[in-house]
Amino acid sequence: MAKVSQEAKVKQKPKFSSRLVRRCFKCGRRHGFMRAFGICRICFRELANKGEIPGIKKSSW
C-alpha cells in the first residue's frame, strides 16, 4: 500500500505534465499501471480471475 503522503502528492496538479504519476486506485501501486482500467497488473489479474471486470475472461487454448 502506498503511503498517505504519496497519495496526497499524486492528487496535486504537477508543475509539468511529464511529472504526472498514475497510481492504482485499489492498492496505490505506480509500476505496472494499466491506463485503460486504472489499476495495476496485480489487481487486474485478481479482478479478472474473479470475473469482476466486464468483457475480460481468462484465455485458454
Buried (B, 14 or more C-beta within 10 A) or exposed (E): EBEEEEEEEBEEEEEEEEEEEEBBEBEBBEEEBEEEBBBBBBBBEBBBEEEEBEEEEEEEE
